[in-house]
């Protein structure tokens, strides 16, 4: 067996299936023209060898890593200049340096697999590099690197550090970056230094609260939470982050929580000079956490050179609770809410138990009441679990704080569940006005639009939800359906790729997460990987057989992507006997199931389900 170290370039055409569906002959002609005019000449000019073509994809090897990256840049620049039409050919390219197995003219091994995976992570018209490639070419090319952080890759033992590459030199990028206007700051996620991964919820909570506090200062522009958390766990160069975000200051820090003590370190850095403006370490009792947060926020504001107005000082000091134990419980429950399974009963029941304890400690904790309501809605909507609907908890939250966006979003879900879409829209609009950066608010608004078949609106808010929660795969699963329904096959393909990236990260941590696997089945089947999709489906139904949402999503994939109507009906028929009323309403609106609308079996099972809810014989 012959092995060698080589540079591998993997390229794939963006949205190729959709382009072929829209214009098969024209797309094929444009692809051939691109290869003859741009791709093949660039490979030849940089000493590359075309290993193989794979439909719309290509694998190329180079003896020089610099030559491989220069070739990738030439392909992307040449393609952008040569394809101004309505449906242009655009590539994603991944470049890796690795050890490969040589078999005749073909190459195999992790070096090839990583390059192919990098290609899926590249932006449209862009290039993704492994950290090894980046280290080899740094200083040798006029290019700028964007740190995309470590990514887990299937069958690769360790995460691969990924960088996006653009042809603009760093100096040019700096000139083009937005110039800070007025005082501005980005609060990077505080590192969890407790030595216990399960304490991550606390350091994230502290970060989010400082962002919220600083956002109450009218003249200070604060980078949104979802943007700041894109840099979580990454090694960053502060001036680059400041230029990229157009902010004057960056706050870094760490949190160590042990027993009844908490240590917080924080440093405020000038974005232009990379110099320290202020730094401090605090060791306090956990009971002093609120006073400590107030002190940090006020000190940052003063260090930037601002003076708090009396109402701003009061706003920063105003908390949902004054009890540190209730606060700690709420942060724990919230972490379950944003990172757990969509429909898992255990997840929702855990949230309710934890928040019940929090409101026992502080009955006036509005945020905890709102989270109870959201979890109860989840149990009722997705699982049909008998019990409290969430109405009482949501009403309590709003009575305590009628400016709580997530509580209005939860009320919108309740009203939509009851079929009162007009009232649900009013609550969703109010929630958006109060908290436009909330995942729960944007996802609830998207779900309502989906139920009403306002698909362009659903797309807009699912995209926002996917951006707000950088680990959330559910909005991306929904985006596949929405983009496909409006005829945007390229958008659906891109959503499918993003779905797979996030789902694989979830499955690595939770191998029996049927909901995530159901999303992967939809993505794989849309991307044309039918056999792999079926393998995932079989594994999901063995590992998580009680997941209603997983079975429903697999049925949708069978109908919409695999065109296996009978298999889908076989899966849906027993499912319809278990689906709660709200999920049946969802099925009636779902574009994935449109091919079944006139099918006698489907119509019969929907009629039987609705008769069950009405309490009459089918």
C-alpha positions as CSV (number, residue, x, y, z in Angstrom):
1,X,0.0,0.0,0.0
2,X,1.6,3.3,-1.2
3,X,1.1,6.4,0.9
4,X,2.1,10.0,0.4
5,X,1.7,13.5,1.8
6,X,-0.2,15.8,-0.6
7,X,-2.3,18.9,-0.9
8,X,-5.9,18.1,-1.8
9,X,-8.5,20.5,-3.3
10,X,-12.1,19.4,-3.2
11,X,-14.6,21.5,-5.2
12,X,-18.4,21.3,-5.6
13,X,-21.0,23.4,-7.5
14,X,-23.4,25.3,-5.2
15,X,-27.1,24.3,-5.7
16,X,-26.3,22.0,-8.7
17,X,-29.4,19.8,-8.3
18,X,-31.6,22.9,-8.3
19,X,-29.9,24.4,-11.3
20,X,-30.2,21.1,-13.2
21,X,-33.9,20.9,-12.3
22,X,-34.5,24.5,-13.5
23,X,-32.5,24.2,-16.7
24,X,-30.8,20.9,-17.3
25,X,-29.2,21.6,-20.7
26,X,-28.2,25.1,-19.9
27,X,-26.6,24.2,-16.5
28,X,-24.6,21.4,-18.1
29,X,-23.4,23.7,-20.8
30,X,-22.4,26.4,-18.3
31,X,-20.6,23.8,-16.2
32,X,-18.6,22.5,-19.2
33,X,-17.8,26.0,-20.3
34,X,-16.5,26.9,-16.8
35,X,-14.4,23.8,-16.7
36,X,-12.8,24.5,-20.0
37,X,-12.3,28.2,-19.5
38,X,-11.6,28.5,-15.8
39,X,-11.3,25.4,-13.7
40,X,-9.1,23.1,-15.9
41,X,-6.7,25.9,-17.0
42,X,-6.3,27.0,-13.3
43,X,-5.5,23.4,-12.3
44,X,-2.9,23.1,-15.1
45,X,-1.3,26.5,-14.5
46,X,-0.7,25.6,-10.8
47,X,0.7,22.1,-11.4
48,X,-2.4,20.2,-10.2
49,X,-3.5,16.8,-11.2
50,X,-7.3,16.1,-11.6
51,X,-7.8,12.9,-9.6
52,X,-11.5,12.5,-10.5
53,X,-14.7,14.3,-11.5
54,X,-17.8,13.4,-9.4
55,X,-20.8,14.9,-11.3
56,X,-20.6,18.6,-10.3
57,X,-17.6,18.0,-8.0
58,X,-13.9,17.5,-8.5
59,X,-10.9,16.3,-6.6
60,X,-7.4,17.7,-7.4
61,X,-4.0,17.0,-5.9
62,X,-1.0,19.3,-5.8
63,X,2.7,18.9,-4.8
64,X,2.7,22.4,-3.2
65,X,0.1,23.6,-0.7
66,X,0.7,27.2,-1.8
67,X,-0.1,26.2,-5.4
68,X,-3.3,24.4,-4.2
69,X,-4.5,27.6,-2.5
70,X,-3.5,29.9,-5.3
71,X,-5.4,27.6,-7.7
72,X,-8.5,27.7,-5.5
73,X,-8.3,31.5,-5.5
74,X,-7.9,31.6,-9.3
75,X,-10.9,29.3,-9.8
76,X,-13.2,31.4,-7.5
77,X,-12.0,34.7,-9.0
78,X,-12.3,33.5,-12.5
79,X,-15.7,32.0,-12.0
80,X,-17.0,35.2,-10.4
81,X,-15.8,37.2,-13.3
82,X,-17.1,34.8,-16.0
83,X,-20.6,34.1,-14.6
84,X,-22.7,37.2,-14.4
85,X,-26.0,35.4,-15.4
86,X,-29.2,34.7,-13.6
87,X,-28.1,31.2,-12.5
88,X,-24.3,31.3,-12.4
89,X,-22.0,28.5,-11.6
90,X,-20.5,29.0,-8.1
91,X,-18.1,26.7,-6.3
92,X,-17.5,25.8,-2.7
93,X,-13.8,24.7,-2.3
94,X,-12.0,23.0,0.6
95,X,-8.2,22.6,0.8
96,X,-6.4,20.2,3.1
97,X,-2.8,18.9,3.5
98,X,-2.8,15.3,4.5
99,X,-1.5,11.7,4.2
100,X,-3.3,9.8,1.5
101,X,-3.4,6.2,0.2
102,X,-2.6,5.9,-3.5
103,X,-4.6,3.3,-5.5
104,X,-3.7,3.6,-9.2
105,X,-4.9,7.1,-10.2
106,X,-7.2,7.5,-7.2
107,X,-6.6,8.7,-3.7
108,X,-8.2,7.7,-0.4
109,X,-7.9,8.3,3.3
110,X,-8.4,11.0,5.9
111,X,-6.5,13.6,3.9
112,X,-9.2,13.3,1.1
113,X,-12.1,13.0,3.5
114,X,-11.2,16.2,5.4
115,X,-10.8,18.2,2.2
116,X,-14.3,17.0,1.1
117,X,-15.8,18.0,4.5
118,X,-14.0,21.4,4.4
119,X,-15.6,22.0,1.0
120,X,-19.1,21.7,2.6
121,X,-18.2,24.3,5.2
122,X,-17.0,26.9,2.7
123,X,-19.2,29.9,2.0
124,X,-20.8,30.2,-1.5
125,X,-17.9,31.3,-3.8
126,X,-15.5,30.8,-1.0
127,X,-12.7,28.6,0.3
128,X,-12.3,26.7,3.6
129,X,-8.9,25.6,4.8
130,X,-7.7,23.2,7.5
131,X,-5.6,24.8,10.2
132,X,-2.6,22.9,8.8
133,X,-3.0,24.6,5.4
134,X,-3.4,28.0,7.1
135,X,-0.2,27.5,9.0
136,X,1.7,26.6,5.9
137,X,0.6,29.5,3.7
138,X,0.4,32.3,6.4
139,X,2.6,35.2,5.1
140,X,3.1,33.6,1.7
141,X,-0.2,34.8,0.1
142,X,-2.0,38.2,0.0
143,X,-5.1,36.8,1.7
144,X,-7.2,37.2,4.8
145,X,-8.2,34.4,7.1
146,X,-11.4,34.1,9.1
147,X,-11.2,31.8,12.0
148,X,-14.3,29.4,11.8
149,X,-13.2,27.5,14.9
150,X,-12.8,23.7,15.4
151,X,-15.3,21.4,13.7
152,X,-16.0,17.7,14.4
153,X,-15.9,15.6,11.3
154,X,-17.3,12.2,10.8
155,X,-14.8,9.4,11.3
156,X,-12.1,11.9,12.1
157,X,-10.7,11.4,15.6
158,X,-10.0,15.0,16.5
159,X,-11.8,18.2,15.5
160,X,-10.3,20.1,12.5
161,X,-9.6,23.8,13.0
162,X,-11.2,25.5,10.0
163,X,-10.4,28.9,8.4
164,X,-12.2,30.7,5.6
165,X,-10.0,32.4,3.0
166,X,-10.6,35.5,1.0
167,X,-8.3,37.1,-1.6
168,X,-8.4,40.5,0.0
169,X,-5.1,41.3,1.8
170,X,-5.4,42.1,5.5
171,X,-4.6,45.8,5.0
172,X,-7.4,46.1,2.4
173,X,-9.8,44.2,4.7
174,X,-9.0,46.7,7.5
175,X,-9.8,49.7,5.3
176,X,-13.1,48.1,4.1
177,X,-14.2,47.2,7.7
178,X,-16.9,49.4,9.2
179,X,-15.5,52.3,11.2
180,X,-16.8,52.5,14.8
181,X,-19.3,55.4,15.2
182,X,-19.6,56.4,18.8
183,X,-18.9,54.1,21.7
184,X,-19.2,50.4,20.9
185,X,-18.3,47.1,22.4
186,X,-18.4,43.3,21.8
187,X,-18.6,41.1,24.9
188,X,-17.0,37.8,24.0
189,X,-18.3,34.6,25.7
190,X,-16.7,34.2,29.1
191,X,-14.7,31.0,29.4
192,X,-15.8,28.4,31.9
193,X,-12.8,27.8,34.1
194,X,-14.6,25.6,36.6
195,X,-13.1,22.4,35.2
196,X,-16.7,21.0,34.9
197,X,-18.4,21.2,31.5
198,X,-21.8,21.1,33.1
199,X,-21.0,24.6,34.6
200,X,-21.0,26.1,31.0
201,X,-24.6,27.3,31.6
202,X,-23.3,29.7,34.3
203,X,-20.5,31.3,32.4
204,X,-22.8,31.7,29.3
205,X,-25.5,33.2,31.6
206,X,-23.0,35.7,33.1
207,X,-22.0,36.8,29.6
208,X,-25.5,37.2,28.4
209,X,-26.5,39.3,31.4
210,X,-23.5,41.6,30.9
211,X,-24.5,42.1,27.2
212,X,-28.1,42.8,28.4
213,X,-26.9,45.3,31.0
214,X,-24.7,47.2,28.6
215,X,-27.5,47.3,26.0
216,X,-29.5,49.4,28.5
217,X,-27.0,52.3,28.0
218,X,-28.5,54.4,25.2
219,X,-25.3,55.8,23.7
220,X,-23.4,52.5,23.7
221,X,-23.7,50.2,20.7
222,X,-23.4,46.6,21.9
223,X,-22.8,43.6,19.5
224,X,-25.7,41.2,19.6
225,X,-25.5,38.0,21.6
226,X,-25.8,35.7,18.6
227,X,-22.9,37.5,16.8
228,X,-20.7,37.5,19.9
229,X,-21.3,33.8,20.6
230,X,-20.0,32.9,17.1
231,X,-16.5,33.3,18.7
232,X,-17.2,31.0,21.6
233,X,-14.3,28.6,22.2
234,X,-12.1,30.2,19.5
235,X,-8.7,31.7,19.9
236,X,-9.2,35.3,18.6
237,X,-7.1,38.3,17.7
238,X,-8.9,41.2,19.2
239,X,-8.0,43.9,16.6
240,X,-9.3,41.6,13.8
241,X,-12.6,41.0,15.7
242,X,-13.0,44.7,16.4
243,X,-12.4,45.5,12.7
244,X,-14.8,42.8,11.6
245,X,-17.6,43.9,13.9
246,X,-16.8,47.7,13.7
247,X,-16.5,48.1,17.5
248,X,-14.1,50.2,19.5
249,X,-13.8,47.9,22.5
250,X,-13.8,44.1,23.2
251,X,-14.5,42.5,26.6
252,X,-13.0,39.2,27.4
253,X,-13.3,37.2,30.6
254,X,-13.6,33.9,32.5
255,X,-15.8,32.5,35.3
256,X,-14.9,29.9,37.9
257,X,-17.8,28.7,40.1
258,X,-17.0,26.4,43.0
259,X,-19.2,25.7,46.0
260,X,-20.5,29.0,47.3
261,X,-17.8,31.1,45.7
262,X,-17.4,32.7,42.2
263,X,-14.3,34.2,40.6
264,X,-14.8,36.4,37.6
265,X,-11.9,37.9,35.6
266,X,-12.5,40.5,33.0
267,X,-10.4,42.7,30.7
268,X,-11.5,45.5,28.4
269,X,-9.3,45.9,25.3
270,X,-9.0,48.7,22.9
271,X,-10.0,47.3,19.5
272,X,-7.5,49.5,17.5
273,X,-4.3,49.2,19.7
274,X,-5.0,45.8,21.3
275,X,-4.0,47.6,24.6
276,X,-5.7,46.9,27.9
277,X,-8.1,49.7,29.0
278,X,-9.1,48.0,32.2
279,X,-8.7,44.6,33.9
280,X,-9.9,43.1,37.2
281,X,-10.3,39.9,39.1
282,X,-13.2,39.4,41.5
283,X,-13.5,36.7,44.2
284,X,-16.9,36.9,45.9
285,X,-19.6,34.8,47.6
286,X,-22.2,33.5,45.1
287,X,-24.7,35.5,47.0
288,X,-23.0,38.7,45.7
289,X,-23.4,37.8,42.1
290,X,-25.9,40.5,41.2
291,X,-23.9,43.3,42.9
292,X,-20.8,42.0,41.1
293,X,-22.5,42.0,37.7
294,X,-23.7,45.6,38.4
295,X,-20.2,46.6,39.4
296,X,-18.6,45.1,36.2
297,X,-21.1,46.8,33.9
298,X,-20.8,50.2,35.6
299,X,-17.0,49.9,35.5
300,X,-17.0,49.1,31.8
301,X,-19.2,52.0,31.0
302,X,-16.9,54.3,33.0
303,X,-13.7,52.9,31.4
304,X,-15.2,53.6,27.9
305,X,-15.7,57.2,29.0
306,X,-19.4,57.3,29.5
307,X,-21.6,58.4,32.4
308,X,-24.7,56.5,33.3
309,X,-28.0,58.4,33.4
310,X,-30.0,57.7,36.6
311,X,-32.6,55.6,34.7
312,X,-29.9,53.6,33.1
313,X,-28.3,52.9,36.5
314,X,-31.6,51.7,37.7
315,X,-32.2,49.6,34.6
316,X,-28.9,47.8,35.1
317,X,-29.6,47.1,38.7
318,X,-33.1,45.7,37.9
319,X,-33.0,41.9,37.9
320,X,-35.7,39.3,37.3
321,X,-34.9,38.0,40.8
322,X,-32.8,39.1,43.8
323,X,-32.2,35.5,44.9
324,X,-28.9,33.9,43.7
325,X,-30.2,30.4,44.1
326,X,-33.3,31.1,42.0
327,X,-31.0,32.8,39.4
328,X,-28.7,29.8,39.3
329,X,-31.6,27.4,38.7
330,X,-33.0,29.6,36.0
331,X,-29.6,29.6,34.1
332,X,-29.5,25.8,34.4
333,X,-33.0,25.4,33.0
334,X,-32.4,27.9,30.2
335,X,-29.3,26.0,29.1
336,X,-31.5,22.9,28.8
337,X,-34.0,25.0,26.8
338,X,-31.5,26.3,24.2
339,X,-29.4,23.2,23.8
340,X,-31.7,20.2,24.4
341,X,-33.7,18.0,22.1
342,X,-36.7,19.7,20.4
343,X,-39.4,17.2,21.5
344,X,-37.7,15.2,24.3
345,X,-40.2,14.8,27.2
346,X,-37.3,14.4,29.6
347,X,-35.8,17.8,28.5
348,X,-39.1,19.7,29.0
349,X,-39.9,17.9,32.2
350,X,-36.5,18.8,33.6
351,X,-37.0,22.4,32.6
352,X,-40.3,22.5,34.4
353,X,-38.9,20.8,37.6
354,X,-35.9,23.2,37.8
355,X,-38.0,26.3,37.2
356,X,-40.7,25.1,39.6
357,X,-37.9,25.1,42.3
358,X,-36.8,28.6,41.2
359,X,-40.4,30.0,41.6
360,X,-40.7,28.3,44.9
361,X,-37.7,30.3,46.0
362,X,-38.9,33.5,44.3
363,X,-42.6,33.4,43.3
364,X,-42.2,36.7,41.4
365,X,-39.5,35.4,39.0
366,X,-41.2,36.2,35.6
367,X,-38.5,34.7,33.4
368,X,-38.8,31.4,35.2
369,X,-42.6,31.4,34.9
370,X,-42.2,32.1,31.1
371,X,-39.8,29.2,30.7
372,X,-42.2,26.9,32.5
373,X,-44.9,27.9,30.1
374,X,-42.7,27.3,27.1
375,X,-41.8,23.8,28.3
376,X,-45.4,23.0,28.9
377,X,-46.4,24.2,25.4
378,X,-43.6,21.9,24.0
379,X,-44.9,18.9,25.9
380,X,-48.5,19.5,24.7
381,X,-47.7,20.5,21.1
382,X,-45.1,17.9,20.1
383,X,-45.9,15.0,22.4
384,X,-49.6,15.4,23.3
385,X,-48.7,14.9,27.0
386,X,-51.7,15.5,29.2
387,X,-51.3,18.2,31.8
388,X,-51.0,21.9,32.1
389,X,-51.1,23.7,28.7
390,X,-48.7,26.5,29.8
391,X,-51.5,29.1,29.8
392,X,-51.4,29.7,33.5
393,X,-47.6,30.0,33.7
394,X,-47.5,32.3,30.7
395,X,-50.2,34.5,32.2
396,X,-48.3,34.7,35.5
397,X,-45.1,35.7,33.7
398,X,-46.9,38.5,31.8
399,X,-48.7,39.7,34.9
400,X,-45.2,40.1,36.6
401,X,-43.5,41.6,33.5
402,X,-45.6,42.5,30.4
403,X,-42.4,43.4,28.5
404,X,-41.0,39.9,28.5
405,X,-40.6,39.0,24.8
406,X,-40.4,35.3,25.4
407,X,-43.6,35.2,27.3
408,X,-45.4,37.0,24.5
409,X,-43.9,34.4,22.0
410,X,-45.2,31.6,24.2
411,X,-48.6,33.2,24.2
412,X,-48.4,33.4,20.4
413,X,-47.8,29.6,20.3
414,X,-50.8,29.0,22.5
415,X,-53.1,31.1,20.4
416,X,-51.8,29.5,17.2
417,X,-52.5,26.1,18.8
418,X,-56.1,27.2,19.4
419,X,-56.4,28.3,15.8
420,X,-56.6,32.1,16.6
421,X,-54.0,33.2,14.1
422,X,-54.9,36.9,14.1
423,X,-54.3,37.1,17.9
424,X,-51.2,34.9,17.6
425,X,-49.8,37.4,15.1
426,X,-50.4,40.3,17.4
427,X,-48.5,38.6,20.2
428,X,-45.7,37.6,17.8
429,X,-45.4,41.2,16.6
430,X,-45.2,42.5,20.2
431,X,-42.6,39.8,21.1
432,X,-40.5,40.9,18.1
433,X,-40.7,44.6,19.1
434,X,-39.6,43.7,22.7
435,X,-36.9,41.2,22.0
436,X,-36.0,40.8,18.3
437,X,-32.8,38.9,19.1
438,X,-34.5,36.1,21.0
439,X,-34.4,32.6,19.6
440,X,-37.7,31.7,21.1
441,X,-39.3,34.9,19.6
442,X,-37.9,34.4,16.1
443,X,-38.7,30.7,16.0
444,X,-42.2,31.2,17.3
445,X,-42.8,33.9,14.6
446,X,-41.4,31.6,12.0
447,X,-43.6,28.7,13.1
448,X,-46.7,30.8,12.9
449,X,-45.9,32.0,9.4
450,X,-45.3,28.3,8.4
451,X,-48.7,27.3,9.8
452,X,-50.3,30.1,7.8
453,X,-48.3,29.1,4.7
454,X,-46.7,32.6,4.6
455,X,-43.5,30.9,3.5
456,X,-41.3,33.9,2.6
457,X,-42.0,35.3,6.1
458,X,-41.2,31.8,7.6
459,X,-37.9,31.8,5.7
460,X,-36.9,35.2,7.0
461,X,-37.6,34.3,10.6
462,X,-36.2,30.8,10.5
463,X,-33.0,32.3,9.1
464,X,-32.9,34.7,12.0
465,X,-33.5,31.9,14.5
466,X,-30.7,29.8,12.9
467,X,-28.3,32.8,13.3
468,X,-29.4,33.6,16.9
469,X,-28.8,30.0,18.1
470,X,-25.6,28.9,16.4
471,X,-26.1,25.3,17.5
472,X,-29.8,25.1,16.5
473,X,-30.6,22.6,13.7
474,X,-34.4,22.8,13.9
475,X,-34.7,26.1,12.0
476,X,-32.5,24.8,9.2
477,X,-34.6,21.6,8.9
478,X,-37.6,23.9,8.4
479,X,-35.7,26.1,5.9
480,X,-35.2,23.1,3.7
481,X,-38.9,22.6,3.4
482,X,-39.7,26.3,3.0
483,X,-37.0,27.0,0.3
484,X,-38.0,23.9,-1.7
485,X,-41.7,24.9,-1.5
486,X,-41.0,28.4,-2.9
487,X,-38.8,26.9,-5.7
488,X,-35.5,28.0,-4.3
489,X,-33.6,24.7,-4.7
490,X,-30.2,26.3,-4.2
491,X,-31.4,27.8,-0.9
492,X,-32.8,24.4,0.2
493,X,-29.6,22.6,-0.7
494,X,-27.6,25.2,1.3
495,X,-30.0,24.7,4.3
496,X,-29.5,20.9,4.0
497,X,-25.7,21.2,4.1
498,X,-25.9,23.5,7.2
499,X,-28.4,21.1,8.8
500,X,-25.9,18.2,8.4
501,X,-23.1,20.2,10.0
502,X,-25.1,21.1,13.1
503,X,-26.8,17.7,13.4
504,X,-23.5,15.8,13.3
505,X,-22.2,18.0,16.2
506,X,-25.4,17.1,18.2
507,X,-25.2,13.4,17.4
508,X,-21.5,13.3,18.5
509,X,-22.7,14.5,22.0
510,X,-26.0,12.6,22.0
511,X,-25.9,9.5,19.8
512,X,-29.5,8.5,20.4
513,X,-31.1,11.9,19.6
514,X,-33.8,10.8,17.2
515,X,-35.0,14.3,16.5
516,X,-31.6,15.3,15.2
517,X,-31.3,12.1,13.1
518,X,-34.7,12.8,11.6
519,X,-33.4,16.2,10.5
520,X,-30.4,14.5,9.0
521,X,-32.6,12.1,7.0
522,X,-34.3,15.0,5.4
523,X,-31.0,16.7,4.6
524,X,-29.3,13.6,3.2
525,X,-32.4,12.7,1.1
526,X,-32.6,16.2,-0.3
527,X,-28.9,16.1,-1.2
528,X,-29.5,12.9,-3.2
529,X,-27.8,10.5,-0.7
530,X,-30.8,8.2,-0.5
531,X,-29.1,5.1,0.9
532,X,-27.3,7.0,3.6
533,X,-30.6,8.7,4.5
534,X,-32.3,5.3,4.8
535,X,-29.4,4.1,7.0
536,X,-29.9,7.1,9.4
537,X,-33.7,6.5,9.4
538,X,-33.3,2.8,10.4
539,X,-30.8,3.8,13.1
540,X,-33.0,6.6,14.5
541,X,-36.1,4.3,14.8
542,X,-34.0,1.7,16.7
543,X,-32.3,4.2,19.0
544,X,-35.2,6.6,19.7
545,X,-38.4,4.7,18.8
546,X,-40.8,6.9,20.8
547,X,-39.8,10.2,19.0
548,X,-42.9,11.4,17.2
549,X,-41.2,14.3,15.6
550,X,-38.4,12.0,14.2
551,X,-40.9,9.6,12.6
552,X,-42.9,12.6,11.2
553,X,-39.8,14.1,9.6
554,X,-38.7,10.8,8.1
555,X,-42.2,10.5,6.5
556,X,-41.8,14.0,5.1
557,X,-38.5,13.0,3.6
558,X,-39.9,9.9,2.1
559,X,-42.7,11.9,0.4
560,X,-40.9,15.1,-0.6
561,X,-37.4,13.8,-1.5
562,X,-37.4,10.0,-2.0
563,X,-40.8,9.9,-3.7
564,X,-41.7,6.7,-1.7
565,X,-45.3,7.5,-1.1
566,X,-46.4,4.0,0.2
567,X,-43.5,3.8,2.7
568,X,-44.4,7.3,3.9
569,X,-48.1,6.4,4.3
570,X,-47.1,3.2,6.2
571,X,-45.1,5.3,8.6
572,X,-47.8,8.0,9.0
573,X,-50.8,5.8,9.5
574,X,-49.9,4.6,13.0
575,X,-48.4,8.0,13.8
576,X,-51.7,9.8,13.0
577,X,-53.3,7.7,15.7
578,X,-50.9,9.2,18.2
579,X,-50.3,12.8,17.0
580,X,-51.7,15.6,19.2
581,X,-54.3,17.9,17.6
582,X,-51.6,20.6,17.0
583,X,-49.3,18.3,15.1
584,X,-52.2,17.2,12.8
585,X,-52.8,20.9,12.1
586,X,-49.1,21.2,11.3
587,X,-49.3,18.2,8.9
588,X,-52.2,19.9,7.1
589,X,-50.1,23.0,6.5
590,X,-46.7,21.2,5.7
591,X,-45.7,21.6,2.0
592,X,-43.7,18.4,2.2
593,X,-47.0,16.5,2.5
594,X,-48.7,18.3,-0.4
595,X,-48.3,15.2,-2.8
596,X,-50.5,13.3,-0.4
597,X,-53.4,15.7,-0.1
598,X,-55.6,13.8,-2.5
599,X,-54.4,10.3,-1.6
600,X,-57.3,8.2,-0.2
601,X,-55.2,6.7,2.6
602,X,-53.9,10.1,3.7
603,X,-57.4,11.7,3.6
604,X,-58.8,8.8,5.6
605,X,-56.2,9.0,8.3
606,X,-56.5,12.7,8.7
607,X,-60.3,12.4,8.9
608,X,-59.9,9.7,11.6
609,X,-57.5,11.9,13.6
610,X,-59.9,14.9,13.4
611,X,-62.8,12.7,14.4
612,X,-60.8,11.6,17.4
613,X,-60.3,15.1,18.6
614,X,-64.0,15.9,18.0
615,X,-65.0,12.9,20.1
616,X,-67.1,11.4,17.4
617,X,-66.7,7.9,15.7
618,X,-64.6,8.1,12.5
